[in-house]
């Protein structure tokens, strides 16, 4: 097997974890300084409960949101055989295999992997992707998802997205926090200043957290594309697959794409991309950049 450890991804994930940890500290500091009594305990307790849920049940939450039906070898022998062959090639445990049954995904070709570790991994595809791709193209897509498992990059995305979600919840409920917040001195307006500062800090956490997680998301897609090329030794198959999937996603109805946009970071091609979002906040690099990346890998593989 041709496989290169992606030190660029590893380094970025280490930096991301440090930044995410700092963001958690800032959020908790805001809670401790600005809130008191019941509201503080509720928020701090919410942080720990949700962190626990995200870590241990993120794969199940994604499966449920996408209505993934897990299948065995008897039900889907060809798909199962592809995943098993790639997992063996990547020296990984056999992941669970699933079919995405979400109604909005019925006519959208896509695939994703989830799970906090290789032993908890799930690789799932939509029925549409199987109808438009050849066997070698589908295998390249599955190799991309297996590469996410190999790189262990899904947990970083899960924890990072939770920090952003927490900041978003605080911002969306700032009116309630203003009413039930800490001890504010109504005579000198000090409490109002503290509240404004707390909201500004939380907004900064939200923006920084979003930028960090999206930057990691984009780079991990480049890394998974390279991993697919290494596993299959056929980067052109993934290039063809990405073009077909991108065309299929673009052809889907706006309502269908909007319905699954919340899980964009998990898919091989996002439901909403390009001009619809700023590139800085995009979960995936552009198709042109991904193809250019794969063309470089093609030249590299030819040297072996």
Beta strands, then each sheet from edge to edge (+ up, - down):
strand 1: 68-71
strand 2: 96-100
strand 3: 111-114
strand 4: 122-126
sheet 1: 1+ 2- 4- 3+
end
